[in-house]
Amino acid sequence: MSERTPREEAASIARAARRLLERERARGGGELLAAGVARVRAGGEGRGPAATPVATPVAPREATPVALFESTAPSESARFEAAAPDATEVAAPAGFTLSAPEPIAHPARARAEKPAAPAIELPPFAADLNPSALDDGRAAVLAESLPLLETIATEARACEKCGLCRTRIQAVPGVGSAFSGIVFVGEAPGADEDEQGEPFVGRAGQLLTKMIAAMDERRLIPGVKLDRSTVFICNVLKCRPPENRNPMPNEIEQCSPYVIRQLEALSPRIICCLGKFAAELLCGIRGSVGSMRGRTYRWRGAKLIVTYHPAYLLRNPRPEGPKREVWNDLQRLAQEYLTD
């Protein structure tokens, strides 16, 4: 082992002194140590005749003190430069200002006493909830939405606001109607959707179709027929990102007005966000799907819930896994639909 340089030795002494002081403060012995240091300075008792004179006290630097549980990652010289006084002035702990002892919280206790994170502020509730399809309550909404949705689809197919227009085969505006007042919003088209011009027609789309059919078969919303023609299905992006990568922020910014206008035309009673990107856009908060699901939000005159994207279920096919959670979310969707 190589011998340490005087500078490294001085840094080691400084660290040991700091640790000693912190331990003594934690035990409540800071005042005794301060008194001992004062006696040494004054040449009082406890100092032998052959003792070496005490170095001149050094004013503490303004650098951040060394933590009790400091990391060993930085080199000895780097920590010395950051926290230690000059090498010629660390002969004794006289350079440290001792004050009344302050209790140091144990790390585990400090974590236990840490205040809880503030609750997420959700969008405010609207005064009225959009009408349901029960008793033909949505007939007027359905009639008014058709020309608006067609206009938006035409604009989306001709859109060249971002670079996705150069890599797409065709835009994928959306499919379905305002009949039921239920809207599913996903992330972006995939390869199958890009070829056919219709959202959710690949493997993930087939699973979504089965999910909607299961809601209808179980009569979760009595009196309302649920299939791809009576709900509306769309994505945040209307064009496929290359290699099915995640949407870029600028792409969401350029494309999101289309889905917002679609929702305004549909006046949905409830929106189901499929995945993170739709949830963050419409909820106005950031987080994982797991942290956002299980509660009901509001988007203007509609209720809104969050669940996993069908593609996520294909990657995690265990029955006791997210599939069960998604089915619980769909039952929640039906319960919220039936209540104001």
C-alpha positions as CSV (number, residue, x, y, z in Angstrom):
1,M,0.0,0.0,0.0
2,S,1.4,3.4,-0.9
3,E,2.0,5.9,1.8
4,R,-0.4,8.8,2.0
5,T,0.8,12.3,1.3
6,P,0.7,15.0,4.0
7,R,-2.3,16.5,2.3
8,E,-4.2,13.3,2.3
9,E,-3.2,12.7,5.9
10,A,-4.5,16.2,6.8
11,A,-7.8,15.4,5.1
12,S,-8.1,12.2,7.0
13,I,-7.6,14.0,10.3
14,A,-10.2,16.6,9.4
15,R,-12.8,14.0,8.5
16,A,-12.1,12.1,11.7
17,A,-12.5,15.3,13.8
18,R,-15.8,16.1,12.0
19,R,-17.2,12.7,12.7
20,L,-16.1,12.9,16.3
21,L,-17.9,16.2,16.8
22,E,-21.1,15.0,15.1
23,R,-21.1,11.8,17.3
24,E,-20.6,13.9,20.4
25,R,-23.4,16.2,19.4
26,A,-25.7,13.3,18.9
27,R,-24.9,12.0,22.4
28,G,-25.4,15.4,23.9
29,G,-21.7,15.8,24.8
30,G,-21.0,18.8,22.6
31,E,-20.7,21.1,25.6
32,L,-18.2,19.0,27.4
33,L,-16.0,18.7,24.3
34,A,-16.3,22.5,23.8
35,A,-15.2,23.1,27.4
36,G,-12.2,20.8,26.9
37,V,-11.1,22.6,23.8
38,A,-11.4,25.9,25.6
39,R,-9.1,24.6,28.4
40,V,-6.6,23.4,25.8
41,R,-6.6,26.8,24.2
42,A,-6.0,28.6,27.5
43,G,-3.3,26.2,28.6
44,G,-5.4,24.9,31.6
45,E,-5.7,21.5,33.2
46,G,-5.6,18.4,31.1
47,R,-2.6,19.7,29.1
48,G,0.8,18.3,29.9
49,P,4.0,20.5,30.1
50,A,5.4,19.0,26.9
51,A,2.3,19.5,24.8
52,T,2.6,21.1,21.4
53,P,1.1,24.6,21.1
54,V,-2.4,24.6,19.6
55,A,-2.7,25.9,16.1
56,T,-4.5,29.2,15.5
57,P,-8.2,28.7,15.1
58,V,-9.4,28.8,11.5
59,A,-12.8,30.2,10.6
60,P,-15.1,27.6,9.1
61,R,-15.5,27.8,5.3
62,E,-18.9,28.2,3.8
63,A,-18.7,24.9,1.9
64,T,-21.4,22.3,2.7
65,P,-20.3,20.3,5.8
66,V,-19.4,16.6,5.2
67,A,-22.4,14.4,5.8
68,L,-22.3,11.7,8.5
69,F,-23.1,9.0,6.0
70,E,-21.0,10.4,3.1
71,S,-20.5,8.5,-0.1
72,T,-17.1,6.8,-0.6
73,A,-17.4,7.4,-4.4
74,P,-15.3,10.6,-4.7
75,S,-11.5,10.3,-4.4
76,E,-9.7,11.3,-1.2
77,S,-8.2,14.4,-2.8
78,A,-11.6,15.5,-4.3
79,R,-13.3,15.4,-0.9
80,F,-10.4,17.2,0.7
81,E,-10.6,20.0,-1.8
82,A,-14.4,20.3,-1.2
83,A,-14.6,20.2,2.6
84,A,-11.3,20.4,4.4
85,P,-9.4,23.5,5.6
86,D,-5.8,24.1,4.4
87,A,-3.4,21.3,5.3
88,T,-1.3,23.5,7.5
89,E,-4.3,24.5,9.7
90,V,-5.8,21.2,10.8
91,A,-3.7,20.3,13.8
92,A,-6.7,20.4,16.2
93,P,-10.4,20.7,16.1
94,A,-10.1,24.3,17.4
95,G,-11.1,25.5,13.9
96,F,-14.6,24.1,14.3
97,T,-17.3,26.3,15.9
98,L,-19.1,24.3,18.6
99,S,-22.6,25.4,19.5
100,A,-25.3,23.9,21.6
101,P,-25.8,20.2,20.7
102,E,-28.6,19.6,18.2
103,P,-30.2,16.2,18.0
104,I,-29.5,14.3,14.8
105,A,-32.4,12.3,13.6
106,H,-31.8,8.7,12.8
107,P,-32.1,8.1,9.0
108,A,-34.9,5.5,9.5
109,R,-36.8,7.7,11.9
110,A,-36.4,10.7,9.6
111,R,-37.9,8.7,6.7
112,A,-40.8,7.6,8.9
113,E,-41.5,11.2,10.0
114,K,-41.2,12.6,6.5
115,P,-44.5,14.5,5.7
116,A,-46.7,12.8,3.2
117,A,-46.5,14.0,-0.4
118,P,-49.2,16.6,-1.3
119,A,-52.3,15.2,-3.0
120,I,-52.5,15.5,-6.8
121,E,-54.7,18.4,-7.8
122,L,-57.2,17.1,-10.3
123,P,-59.1,19.1,-12.9
124,P,-62.2,20.7,-11.4
125,F,-65.6,18.9,-11.8
126,A,-67.9,20.3,-14.4
127,A,-71.3,21.5,-13.2
128,D,-73.2,19.1,-15.5
129,L,-72.4,15.6,-16.9
130,N,-73.0,15.0,-20.6
131,P,-76.2,13.0,-21.3
132,S,-76.2,9.2,-21.6
133,A,-77.6,7.1,-24.3
134,L,-80.4,5.9,-22.0
135,D,-83.9,7.0,-23.2
136,D,-82.4,8.4,-26.4
137,G,-80.7,11.2,-24.5
138,R,-77.8,11.4,-27.0
139,A,-79.8,11.6,-30.3
140,A,-79.1,15.3,-30.7
141,V,-75.4,14.9,-29.9
142,L,-75.1,12.1,-32.4
143,A,-76.7,14.1,-35.2
144,E,-74.6,17.2,-34.5
145,S,-71.3,15.4,-34.2
146,L,-71.3,13.6,-37.6
147,P,-70.4,16.5,-39.8
148,L,-67.9,17.9,-37.3
149,L,-66.1,14.5,-37.0
150,E,-66.0,14.2,-40.8
151,T,-64.4,17.7,-41.1
152,I,-61.8,16.9,-38.5
153,A,-61.0,13.6,-40.2
154,T,-60.5,15.3,-43.6
155,E,-58.1,17.8,-42.0
156,A,-56.1,15.1,-40.2
157,R,-55.7,13.1,-43.4
158,A,-54.2,16.2,-45.1
159,C,-52.1,17.3,-42.1
160,E,-48.4,18.1,-42.6
161,K,-47.7,19.9,-39.3
162,C,-45.0,17.4,-38.2
163,G,-42.5,15.0,-39.8
164,L,-44.8,12.0,-39.4
165,C,-46.6,13.1,-42.6
166,R,-43.5,12.0,-44.5
167,T,-43.3,8.5,-43.0
168,R,-47.0,7.5,-42.8
169,I,-49.0,5.6,-45.3
170,Q,-52.2,7.4,-44.3
171,A,-53.6,9.2,-41.3
172,V,-55.9,7.4,-38.8
173,P,-58.5,9.9,-37.5
174,G,-60.9,7.6,-35.6
175,V,-63.8,5.3,-35.9
176,G,-67.3,5.0,-34.3
177,S,-69.9,7.4,-33.2
178,A,-71.3,9.5,-30.4
179,F,-74.2,7.2,-29.8
180,S,-73.2,5.7,-26.5
181,G,-71.1,8.7,-25.2
182,I,-68.1,6.4,-24.5
183,V,-64.7,7.3,-26.0
184,F,-61.5,5.2,-25.9
185,V,-58.4,7.3,-26.5
186,G,-55.1,5.5,-27.2
187,E,-51.5,6.5,-28.0
188,A,-50.8,6.3,-31.8
189,P,-51.5,4.1,-34.8
190,G,-49.4,1.0,-35.5
191,A,-48.4,-0.7,-38.7
192,D,-51.8,-2.3,-39.3
193,E,-53.6,0.9,-38.5
194,D,-51.3,2.8,-40.8
195,E,-52.2,0.5,-43.7
196,Q,-55.9,0.3,-43.1
197,G,-56.6,3.9,-41.9
198,E,-58.6,2.7,-38.9
199,P,-57.5,2.7,-35.3
200,F,-57.0,-0.4,-33.2
201,V,-57.2,-3.1,-35.9
202,G,-54.0,-5.0,-35.1
203,R,-53.5,-7.5,-32.2
204,A,-54.0,-4.8,-29.6
205,G,-57.1,-3.5,-31.4
206,Q,-58.6,-7.0,-31.6
207,L,-58.2,-7.3,-27.8
208,L,-59.9,-3.9,-27.3
209,T,-62.8,-5.1,-29.5
210,K,-63.1,-8.2,-27.3
211,M,-63.1,-6.0,-24.2
212,I,-65.9,-3.9,-25.5
213,A,-67.8,-7.1,-26.5
214,A,-67.4,-8.5,-23.0
215,M,-68.9,-5.3,-21.5
216,D,-71.9,-5.7,-23.8
217,E,-72.3,-9.4,-23.1
218,R,-72.2,-8.8,-19.4
219,R,-74.7,-6.0,-19.8
220,L,-72.6,-3.7,-17.7
221,I,-74.7,-0.8,-19.1
222,P,-78.2,-2.1,-19.5
223,G,-80.1,-0.7,-22.5
224,V,-77.0,0.5,-24.4
225,K,-75.5,-1.5,-27.2
226,L,-71.7,-1.5,-27.0
227,D,-69.6,-2.3,-30.1
228,R,-67.1,-0.5,-32.4
229,S,-69.9,1.4,-34.0
230,T,-71.6,2.8,-30.9
231,V,-68.4,3.9,-29.1
232,F,-65.7,6.2,-30.5
233,I,-62.1,5.0,-30.8
234,C,-59.2,7.2,-31.6
235,N,-55.6,8.1,-30.7
236,V,-53.6,11.1,-29.5
237,L,-51.5,10.9,-32.6
238,K,-53.2,10.5,-36.0
239,C,-50.1,9.2,-37.8
240,R,-47.8,6.2,-37.0
241,P,-44.4,7.0,-35.4
242,P,-41.6,5.1,-37.2
243,E,-41.0,1.7,-35.7
244,N,-43.8,2.3,-33.3
245,R,-41.7,4.5,-31.1
246,N,-43.2,6.7,-28.4
247,P,-44.7,10.0,-29.5
248,M,-42.4,13.0,-29.3
249,P,-43.5,16.1,-27.3
250,N,-43.6,18.3,-30.4
251,E,-45.8,15.6,-32.2
252,I,-48.3,15.6,-29.4
253,E,-48.4,19.4,-29.3
254,Q,-49.1,19.5,-33.1
255,C,-51.6,16.6,-33.2
256,S,-53.5,16.9,-29.9
257,P,-55.9,19.7,-31.2
258,Y,-57.5,17.0,-33.4
259,V,-58.4,14.7,-30.5
260,I,-59.5,17.7,-28.4
261,R,-61.8,18.9,-31.2
262,Q,-63.1,15.3,-31.6
263,L,-64.0,15.1,-27.9
264,E,-65.7,18.5,-28.1
265,A,-67.8,17.3,-31.0
266,L,-68.6,13.9,-29.3
267,S,-69.6,15.4,-25.9
268,P,-68.8,12.1,-24.3
269,R,-70.3,11.0,-21.0
270,I,-67.1,9.1,-20.1
271,I,-63.6,8.8,-21.6
272,C,-61.3,5.8,-21.1
273,C,-57.6,6.7,-21.5
274,L,-55.7,3.7,-22.8
275,G,-52.1,4.2,-21.6
276,K,-49.8,6.9,-20.3
277,F,-49.8,9.4,-23.2
278,A,-53.6,9.8,-23.4
279,A,-53.9,9.9,-19.6
280,E,-51.2,12.6,-19.2
281,L,-52.7,14.7,-22.0
282,L,-56.3,14.7,-20.8
283,C,-55.7,14.5,-17.1
284,G,-53.1,17.3,-17.2
285,I,-50.8,15.5,-14.8
286,R,-47.7,13.3,-15.2
287,G,-47.4,9.8,-13.8
288,S,-47.5,6.1,-14.5
289,V,-50.7,4.4,-15.5
290,G,-50.6,2.4,-12.2
291,S,-50.6,5.7,-10.2
292,M,-53.4,7.3,-12.2
293,R,-55.9,4.4,-12.5
294,G,-58.4,3.5,-9.9
295,R,-59.9,7.0,-9.6
296,T,-62.4,9.1,-11.6
297,Y,-61.3,12.4,-13.2
298,R,-63.3,15.0,-15.0
299,W,-62.7,16.4,-18.5
300,R,-65.1,19.2,-19.0
301,G,-68.6,17.6,-19.1
302,A,-67.3,14.1,-19.1
303,K,-66.0,11.6,-16.5
304,L,-62.6,10.1,-17.2
305,I,-60.8,7.0,-16.1
306,V,-57.3,5.6,-16.9
307,T,-56.4,2.0,-17.6
308,Y,-53.6,0.0,-19.3
309,H,-53.2,0.0,-23.1
310,P,-54.2,-3.4,-24.7
311,A,-50.7,-3.7,-26.1
312,Y,-49.5,-3.8,-22.4
313,L,-51.9,-6.7,-21.8
314,L,-50.4,-8.6,-24.7
315,R,-47.0,-8.2,-23.2
316,N,-48.2,-9.3,-19.8
317,P,-50.8,-12.1,-20.4
318,R,-51.0,-13.5,-16.9
319,P,-54.7,-13.7,-15.8
320,E,-53.9,-12.5,-12.3
321,G,-51.9,-9.6,-13.7
322,P,-53.1,-6.4,-15.4
323,K,-55.9,-8.1,-17.3
324,R,-57.9,-8.4,-14.1
325,E,-57.1,-4.7,-13.3
326,V,-58.4,-3.6,-16.7
327,W,-61.6,-5.6,-16.3
328,N,-62.1,-3.8,-12.9
329,D,-61.5,-0.5,-14.7
330,L,-64.1,-1.4,-17.3
331,Q,-66.7,-2.2,-14.6
332,R,-65.8,1.2,-13.0
333,L,-66.4,2.8,-16.3
334,A,-69.9,1.3,-16.5
335,Q,-70.7,2.3,-12.9
336,E,-69.6,5.9,-13.5
337,Y,-71.6,6.0,-16.7
338,L,-74.8,5.1,-14.9
339,T,-74.4,7.8,-12.2
340,D,-74.2,11.5,-12.2
